[in-house]
């Protein structure tokens, strides 16, 4: 089953890919465009803009691909129930220090030696 995030990621990927291809075709191969007749000044402007635009489209496509191929996260309820099951199954020796029953106040206090009079 595909989640909403995966669907959105797929759409982002496809849109970025199509826009990048159409931009390339429109810039260099569209009928009526004469790339050989363009001046050097035009090429100095077109190439950096073209590369930047394609780089942005590649980043967008990569984000979309990542969203589309990443499985959806588990619901929080499922994670907390798994954690509770693990805690119940653990032996007292395996539990973290905070969860082991604390010693009573009497056991914590060290015995004080009585002062002897000089």
C-alpha positions as CSV (number, residue, x, y, z in Angstrom):
1,X,0.0,0.0,0.0
2,X,1.4,3.4,-1.0
3,X,1.2,6.2,1.6
4,X,0.3,9.8,0.9
5,X,3.9,10.9,1.3
6,X,5.1,8.3,-1.3
7,X,2.5,9.5,-3.7
8,X,3.5,13.1,-3.3
9,X,7.2,12.1,-3.7
10,X,6.4,10.2,-6.9
11,X,4.6,13.3,-8.3
12,X,7.5,15.6,-7.4
13,X,9.9,13.3,-9.1
14,X,7.9,13.0,-12.3
15,X,7.2,16.8,-12.5
16,X,10.9,17.7,-12.0
17,X,11.9,15.2,-14.6
18,X,9.4,16.4,-17.2
19,X,10.2,20.1,-16.6
20,X,13.9,19.5,-16.9
21,X,13.4,17.6,-20.2
22,X,11.0,20.2,-21.6
23,X,13.3,23.0,-20.7
24,X,16.3,21.3,-22.4
25,X,14.3,20.6,-25.5
26,X,12.8,24.1,-25.6
27,X,16.2,25.8,-25.2
28,X,18.3,23.8,-27.6
29,X,16.0,21.8,-29.9
30,X,12.8,23.7,-30.4
31,X,11.9,24.4,-34.0
32,X,12.8,28.0,-34.9
33,X,15.6,28.3,-32.3
34,X,18.9,28.8,-34.0
35,X,21.6,27.8,-31.4
36,X,24.4,28.3,-34.0
37,X,23.4,31.9,-34.7
38,X,23.4,32.9,-31.0
39,X,26.1,35.3,-29.9
40,X,28.8,34.6,-27.3
41,X,27.1,36.9,-24.9
42,X,23.9,34.9,-25.1
43,X,25.8,31.6,-24.5
44,X,27.5,33.1,-21.5
45,X,24.1,33.8,-20.0
46,X,22.3,30.7,-21.1
47,X,24.8,28.0,-20.0
48,X,25.0,29.0,-16.3
49,X,21.2,29.6,-16.0
50,X,20.6,26.2,-17.8
51,X,23.0,24.4,-15.4
52,X,21.5,26.0,-12.3
53,X,18.0,25.2,-13.4
54,X,18.9,21.6,-14.2
55,X,20.7,21.2,-10.9
56,X,17.6,22.5,-9.0
57,X,15.4,20.1,-11.0
58,X,17.8,17.2,-10.1
59,X,17.6,18.1,-6.4
60,X,13.8,18.2,-6.6
61,X,13.7,14.9,-8.4
62,X,16.1,13.3,-5.8
63,X,13.9,14.5,-3.0
64,X,10.8,13.1,-4.8
65,X,12.5,9.8,-5.4
66,X,13.6,9.6,-1.7
67,X,10.0,10.3,-0.6
68,X,8.6,7.8,-3.0
69,X,10.9,5.0,-2.1
70,X,11.0,5.5,1.7
71,X,8.5,3.3,3.6
72,X,6.0,5.2,5.8
73,X,6.9,5.3,9.5
74,X,5.2,3.1,12.1
75,X,2.4,4.6,14.0
76,X,3.4,5.9,17.5
77,X,0.9,3.5,19.2
78,X,2.7,0.5,17.6
79,X,6.1,1.8,18.7
80,X,5.0,2.3,22.3
81,X,3.3,-1.1,22.5
82,X,6.6,-2.7,21.2
83,X,8.6,-0.8,23.9
84,X,6.2,-2.0,26.6
85,X,6.4,-5.6,25.5
86,X,10.2,-5.4,25.6
87,X,10.2,-3.9,29.1
88,X,7.9,-6.7,30.3
89,X,10.1,-9.4,28.8
90,X,13.3,-8.0,30.3
91,X,14.7,-9.6,33.5
92,X,15.5,-7.2,36.4
93,X,19.2,-7.6,35.7
94,X,18.8,-6.4,32.1
95,X,16.7,-3.3,32.9
96,X,18.2,0.1,32.8
97,X,19.5,1.5,36.1
98,X,16.6,3.9,36.4
99,X,14.0,1.1,36.3
100,X,15.6,-1.1,39.0
101,X,13.8,-0.6,42.3
102,X,15.7,1.9,44.3
103,X,17.2,1.1,47.7
104,X,15.4,2.4,50.7
105,X,16.7,5.5,52.5
106,X,18.1,3.5,55.3
107,X,20.2,1.4,53.0
108,X,21.5,4.4,51.1
109,X,22.9,6.2,54.2
110,X,26.2,5.0,55.3
111,X,26.6,4.3,59.0
112,X,28.2,7.1,60.9
113,X,30.8,6.4,63.4
114,X,30.1,7.8,66.8
115,X,32.5,10.4,68.0
116,X,34.4,9.3,71.0
117,X,35.3,11.9,73.7
118,X,38.9,12.7,74.1
